[in-house]
Amino acid sequence: MAVRSVATTDTLETFRTTFNSLGTDVGDLSSLTTTDQSSIVAAVNEVNASVTTAFKIADDSSTQQTINSGDVFRISGTSNQITATVSSTDTLTIALASTISGLTSISATTVTGTTSVVANTMTLSTGSITDTTGSIDFGDEDLTTTGTVEGGIITENSVRLATRPFAIAQAVALG
């Protein structure tokens, strides 16, 4: 739409039609859906005041942060623990890293995998360690238990010692 203007040399009729066209361009105030319909300026101000340009985020401890218009809401993973990936369309994916390190404890009902490595101490408060591959290797660490070690062949430094039932029978026989 071109800017409407009236030159000083235009007739009164040109002024009238240009002025009426301007009213048509702006529109009928009664058609506004705002509460204040007294003027276009009042309606624009009402809409502007109602637009929220910020939102808040909160963590588990109820700490809040306001994200204002123009801010970047950055989600960071933790090295070797959690990854955060943003992709289209408006998607955030949070996942465990393929290799996790730096944890001080893990609590789980079942841990499965083809290879599990535990450094220093592994504590099992309830349940059992089940081997489906054929061996459990403690490396150069000691196996300490207040419970029972059952089944299988017991080896020490790759030397086959005996099965537990055979070791008991041997101990009884040798006194």
FINUPA-759150 format. One record per residue: residue in one letter; x, z, y of N, C-alpha, C in turn. Coordinates in steps of 0.001 Angstrom, whole numbers, plus 500000, padded with zeros to 6 digits. Last residue first. Example, Ala and Ser with C-alpha at 12.3 -4.5 7.8 and 13.67 -1.06 7.14 Angstrom:
// FINUPA-759150
S512850507080497750513670507140498940512900507870500030;A513190507800494310512300507800495500513200507800496700;
// end
This chain:
// FINUPA-759150
G542276555842416344542113557242416724542507557495418106;L542086553391415349543423553869415642543448555317416129;A539335553128415086540179552985413920541568553576414161;V538456553377417738537988554327416732538919554303415524;A539710551143418910540026552495419402539615553556418393;Q538479549084417498539928549257417393540310550651417837;A535837549367418358536163549513416938537640549770416747;I536234548794421068535709550103420656536047550365419208;A537121546138420942537990547164421537537526548558421143;F534888544884419886536104544930419090537036546017419625;P533039545192422006532760545808420702534018545907419841;R534491543709424054534262545144424174533940545774422818;T536989541514422830535632541737423291535427543229423321;A540323541469424198539352541615423116537961541610423710;L542416540024425698542536541362425136541594541521423951;R544259537269426561542998537644425933543168538987425242;V545775536938429601546005537328428209544690537837427658;S545445536506432294545255535359431399545571535663429939;N545511539179433179546566538220433519546598537051432542;E543360540003430665544191540613431703545357539677431936;T539978539619429517541360539142429640542043539879430767;I537414539975427207538095540614428327539530540110428339;I534634538034426475536025538311426140536682538876427379;G531219539272426213532289538361426560533661538798426095;G529809542583426852529861541210426365531118540470426719;E529830544787429722529385544343428406529694542891428152;V530623547694431241530992546286431228530680545798429826;T528712550169432837529158549576431590529510548115431816;G529683552186435597528677551758434629529331551168433400;T531484552497437400531020553759436831529968553469435780;T534333550362437744532910550564437521532641551980437041;T536492547981439037536222549408438885534729549582438724;L538855545646438713537435545836438452537241547312438180;D541239544603441177540841545442440056539324545456439933;E542475541289441976541790542532442314541423543300441046;D543448538793441654544410539891441474543804541239441859;G540493537532440265541787537222440866542769538346440602;F538230537901438901538460538841439993539816538602440651;D535995535667437620537413535854437893537557536772439095;I533929535152434991533957535808436293535411536162436531;S532752532330433145533765533337433470533521533914434851;G530555530717432599531488530998431514532561532003431855;T528462530274434345529478529223434230530465529485433107;T526771532293434845526190531173434099527216530077433871;D526736535732435079527601534566435062526944533482434229;T525397538132437138525138537256436003526001536014436136;I525463541389437953526161540143438230525977539287436984;S522449543238438727523586542871437893524246541610438420;G520838546128440180520829544781439629522069544505438812;T522298547912442923521301547767441859521381546353441339;S524728547786444293524026549062444173522955549028443100;L527783546584444247526493546209443696525746547506443454;T530317545543446336529528546678445895528172546179445441;M533501544447446519532147543962446252531397545142445678;T536314544177448627535375545027447894534040544339447717;N538462541728448862538528543180448983537493543885448120;A536360538878448806537647539478449122537475540984449268;V534810536791446614534632538047447321536005538651447546;V533422533686446117534675534396446307534379535638447124;S531815531563443908531642532670444836532951533423444916;T530644528443443090531851529239443266531550530320444282;T528042527628442863528969527215441820530262528009441901;G525481530123443358526373529072443806527313528707442679;T523612532920444556523885531857443590524815530838444207;V522532536124444675523512535234445278523834534189444227;T519651538011445230520340537085444342521303536241445154;T519163539867447234518676540134445893519425539275444892;A521603540921449622520768539887449031520311540335447651;S523580541478452342522603542103451476521688541011450954;I526868541723453386525788540811453018524865541579452099;S529140542610456031528343542923454850527281541859454649;T530717541410457916531185542683457359530355543130456176;L531766538031458358530695538999458149531280540286457565;G533712536062458556533652537077459596532544538093459438;S532152532955457572533235533939457539533022534953458653;I530751530302455772530485531481456596531652532449456449;T530339526917455780531269527970455364531073529136456315;S528172525688456949528450525388455548529460526370454969;A526108527944458870527257527051458755527540526815457278;L522570527910458945523794528581458548524909527556458476;A520864526608461880521171526655460457522403527512460204;I518436525313463989519373526417463799519582526568462303;T517559522710466042517728523098464650518794524174464577;L515235521621468307516368522523468152516413522929466691;T513921518786469916514092519529468672515357520369468725;D512931516627471594512702518041471898512824518924470672;T513261514272469212512622514494470481512327515982470603;S516729514600469531515460514107470056514426514173468950;S518457517792469199518293516358468952516954515914469525;V520828520344469011519700519793469763519659518295469483;T521827522876466848521926521456467148520658520995467852;A523796525545466006522606525180466784522788523728467220;T524885527516463262525026526320464078523704526057464795;I526531530533462368525288529861462719525617528602463526;Q529312530869461320528144531614460873526859530827461101;N531570529749462516531585529974461059530418530818460565;S530656530958465655531656530252464875531650530699463417;T527288530850466344528426531737466186529405531057465246;G525656528757468825525847529289467481527009530267467489;S523648528916471726524972528842471118524947529414469718;I521730527208473915521641528002472696522952527820471957;R520922527098477303521934526807476302521782527754475112;F519147525651479617518900526687478615519807526373477426;V520093525046482811520241524546481452520085525726480514;D518031524726485767518944525463484895519031524768483546;G516001523265486935517372522810487152518392523564486320;S513951526034487327514025524580487371515454524171487709;N515198528920485520514610528246486678514728526736486545;I514649531334483302515205529983483340514476529244484456;T515395534729483167514545533702483762515300532379483783;Q515594536902480444516346536030481336515383534970481850;Q515389540217479110514790538963479558515730538208480480;T515469542243476296516237541777477444515696540405477816;S514224543098473975513394542896475170514195542602476430;S515708542931471730515759544209472433514992544158473754;D515416540303470899514775541357470110514759542711470814;D515057538543474101515627538767472775514912539918472081;A513283536064475977513569537464475684514162537567474294;I512870533904478790513167534082477376513511535546477181;K510584532468481149511470533541480707511688533461479207;F510561529793483559509995530505482421511016531533481971;A509621527957486527510523528813485766509784529376484556;T507803526745488074509055526020487886510056526853487101;T504413526301488086505476527210487674506725526392487402;V502204525584490612503135524997489653504250525997489364;S500737526690492650500322527007491278501271526453490222;A501756525728495003501879527165494748501542527509493300;N500989523021494796502410523381494806502613524859494472;V498208523246495073498791522740493821500255523157493724;E498083524179497724497508524962496628498103524531495286;N499280522062499136499901523396499156499373524266498013;V497375520051498647498751519892498153499454521241498113;A495164521164500021495088520900498584496486520771497979;A496119521220502657495727522478502000495684522297500483;V496482518449503065497622519360503149497308520678502440;I493866517528502963494821517076501941496024518026501918;S491479520168503592492362519072504007493275518697502839;S489578521753502338489468521551503781490354520428504281;Q489364522619499791489096521195500014489008520876501505;D490685524853497676490666524554499109490524523048499295;T490640524452494909489703525389495523489541525084497005;T490823521014493755491413522285494188490336523175494797;T489904518539493295489583519551492279490226520899492606;L488346516418495717489491517234495309489045518270494265;S486126515200496695486552514801495346487753515603494855;S485856515926499294484961516591498334485308516218496882;L487569514181500625487991515572500402487119516285499372;D488162510949499549487112511869499976487537513293499629;G491221509280500601490169509689499683489225510691500290;V493244507714501739493466509144501468492436509657500481;D492027505180501946493297505337501242493528506794500831;T489819505760503547489587505300502178490862505482501344;G491146506388505922490306507398505266490028507034503820;L492248503884506439493130505027506201492366506142505498;S489998502417506993490764502091505783491710503232505426;N489300503539509465488395503708508320489113503417507001;F491506502599510998491262504035510854490363504304509641;T491080499835510829492326500421510318492145501913510067;T488606499600512132488733499202510720489998499775510095;R489258500609514744488186501182513927488372500840512458;F491328498879515601491576500312515476490551500950514548;T489860496505515676491006496609514760491345498081514529;E488038497198517743487536496872516408488655496973515371;L489713497434519928489043498637519445488497498414518031;T492634495377519357491303495651519897490774496960519326;D496163495847520054495018495588519172493708495981519850;T498284496602521592497596495394522038496376495066521176;T499426498694520276498808498969521592498035497766522105;A498594498497516783499449498179517924498699498463519229;V498263500694514205497493499967515224498432499748516411;S498945500755510681499266501084512077498430500199513016;R499630501715507432498591501264508374498994501700509782;V501941500483505182501670501494506191500646500926507167;A500633499128502116501401499019503362501023500143504314;M500859500000498844500000500000500000500911500000501227;
// end
